[in-house]
Amino acid sequence: VFSGTLRGLSDRLALDGYQLLLGSTGYSQHVEEQLVTAFLGRRVDALVLTGVSRSPKTRRMLKDAGIPVVETWEMAGRGLDALVGFSNRDAGKAMGEYLISRGHRVLAYVGGQEPRSEARLQGFEQAAQRAQHVKVQALMLNQSASYAAGRQALVELLASHPRLDALFFSNDALAVGALMECQRRGIRVPHDLAIAGFANLDIAEEMVPALTTVQVEATAMGTCAADLIVKRLSGVPLPSNRIDLGFSIVVRDSA
């Protein structure tokens, strides 16, 4: 999911002679603290972070560092310095409104236990609250997004809520796993059950049926974040330190 952002960052930074150091937090604020400490100890020129939710210690370190900080993949709140991304809440709401407009009334959301996934659920539930006679079930996973996790989530939800008619997954990998399990069980998608994902990964278009999903500008996020950094380091005035790249619903055959 994040590979496009990394590619955009690396390609843009390379144009001005900067190299990219990469650290993975696994959505752990404690690990992020350790990584930020290590990178600041290496006297990096700037930092790019995913999301806007971080520990008080990390926030203090970043504010005291005096270097450009760009937070990506979210537009919630004020942010520490610069923001490049989109509203996860609005994306979840838009998918909810789309599924409801297609006549679905018993919905489910499957996502990870991390802030951006939770924001998508909040938007999804908001869309349901504004409609009549719409119910939303939620299954928040404590494991990484994978085909197997998507398959297991589908099995669990159908066992407890057999009348479900639409599922929204916070990641295309989860949605693809559910699609494969539907094929094994003879569940017709979207006639018996609609399935939608998030991120518009390459596999989404190749599935049969092709996956309806949320398109986000992952590569542009990296490019814009890098551009903000290069301009700041060069002393170029910025018209804005908030760049909302938005999102779109890609309608295909699965929902």
N, C-alpha and C positions, 0 to 999 in steps of 0.2 A: 504494500500500500504506500509506503513512504519512499520507494525507489525513485519515483519521478521527481520528488522534491530534492532528493540527494543529487540526482543528475543535474537538475537545474542549478542548484547551488554550486556544484563542482565546475560545471562548464562556464558559468558566469564569472566565478572567482578566478579561474585560470586565465581569463582574458587580461586580468590586471596583476597576474603573478602571485596570487594567493593560493595556498594549499588548504585542503579540507581535512581536518581531524574528526573522526567519527566516534561517538560513544552511544551505547544503547542502554536505556534505563530499565526496560521491561515494565514500564509504567510505575516504577517504584520511586517515590520522592527521596527515600534514603539513598538509593543508588545515584539519583540525580545530584544530590549534595556531594557525593564522593567524586563524581565526574566533573562537576563545576569546580570543585576545589583543585582537582588535578590539572584541569585545563588552565585555570587562572595561575596556577603555579608554573605553568609553561609559558606564561606571558603571551597568551593568544591575543590577536588584534580585535576580535569580536566573538560573540557567541550567538548561535541560532538554536532555539529551543522549540520543542513541540508542545503545543497547548499553553494554557495560562495558569494552570494549577500547580503551585510549588510550595515548598515548606518555607516558614519564616526565615530560617537560616540561609537558604538559597537566595531568597529575595534580598536579604541584607548583603550577602556577598556580591550579588550582581549590581546592586545600587552603589556599593562602595568601590567597585572595580574601575568605574570611569571609562568603560569601553562600550561600543554599540552592542545592544542586545535586541534581537528580533525574535518575537514569539510567533509561531506559525500554526496553521490548522485550526484556528479559532479566532473569533472576533468578540468574544464576551469580555465585559469589563474594560477597564482603562489600560491594562497592560503595564509592564515595567518601563518600556521604552518605545519600541515600534511593534506593530502588529501587521501580519500579512496572512490572510486566510478567508474564512467564510463563517457563517453562523450555523453551527451544528443543530441548534434548536430549530431554526427555520427550515433546515433541510429535512429534519424528522417530521416537522409539521406539514411540509409540502408533500412528502410521500404519503402521510396519513390522509391528507385531503384527496390525493389522487386515488388511493385505494377505495376510499369511501365513495368517491364519484363513480367508481366502477360497480357500485352496488354491494360492496363487502361490508359486513356488519359485525362479524366476530373476528377480531384481529389479534395478532400476537407480535411481540417484538423480542428479538434475541440479540444480545450484545454482551460486551465485556464489562467488567467492573472497573471502569476508568472514566474520567470526567467527560470526555467528548462523546462516548457512547451513551452515557447517562443523559447528556443534553439532547441527543437525538430522541431518546425515549420520551423526555419531557415534551418535546415538540410534537411527537407522535400522539401522545396522550392528550395534548391540547387540541389537536384536530378532532379527536374522538369526542371530547367534551363539548365541542361546538356543534356536533351532529346529533341526530336523534337515534336512540336505540343502538348505539355502537359500544361494544365492549372491547377492552384491550387487556390481554394477558402479557406478562413480561417474564422473561427468563434471562437472568444475568449470569454469565459464565465466569468462572474463576480460572479458566484456561485460555491459552492462546487461540486465535482464530485459525481454524483448519477445516478441511473437508470432513474429517471424522467428527469434530465437534458440532458441525452443522447437521450431520446425519443424526447424531445422538440427541441434539436439541429437538429435531423434528419428531423423533420417536417418543421422547418424553412429553412433548406438548400434545401430540395426538392421543396419547394414552390418557392424559388428564383432561383434555378439552377436545373431544372428537368432533365437535361442530365448528371448529375453526375453518374459516374460508379464505384467510389471507395472512401471510407471514412476512414481516420486514426484518431483515438481518442487517446488523451494523457493519458487515463486511461481506464482500462478494464471495470469499472463500467459504464462509459459513453457508451462504445461500446456495452455492454450487453443490456442497455436500448434501444439503436438503433436497435439491433437485435430483441428485443421483439416487437418494433413498426413495423418492417418489417413483422413479422409474422401476426400482426393484419391487415396490409394493403395488405397482399398477395404478397409482394415483395419477389422474390426468391433470396436468398443469397447463392452463389455469382453470380448466372447467371444474375440477373438484377442489382445487386449492391454488390460490395465487401466491407467488413467491417473488420477493423483491430484495435487492441487495444494495450495497453502498460502495462506491469508489470507481466503478466501471473499469475493472481490470480486464486485460485482454481476453481472458477465458469467458467473460460474461457474454460476449457477442458470439462465441463459438459453440456455446451450449445449445442443446436441442431439448426444449424450446430455449431460445435466446433469452437472457436474463434482463428484466427490467431493473434499473438501478439508478443511483444518484451519481451524476458526473461531477467531480471536483477537479479543479485546475492544479493538480499536484505539482507538475513540472514548473508551471508559472509561479507557484508559491516559492519554490527554491530560487528561481531566477530573480524574482522581485526582492526577496530577502537579501540575496547577494548584492543586488544593485543598490539597495538602501545602505548596506554596509560600505561598499566601495565609495559611494558618494559622501557618506559621513566621514570616512577616513581621509577623503580628499578635501574636505572642507566645503563641499558643495551644499548650498541651502536646499532643504527638502520642502516641497509644497505641503506634504502631509506625512505623518508617521504611521498612518493607518491605511492599509490597502485591502479593501474587501473585494475579493475575486469572484464571489458568488458561487452558485452551483446550478445544476439543471437536472430535471427528471428525464432519463433516457427510457422511453417507452419501447419495450420489445414484446416478445410473445408470452412471457411467463406471468404477467399480471396486467 
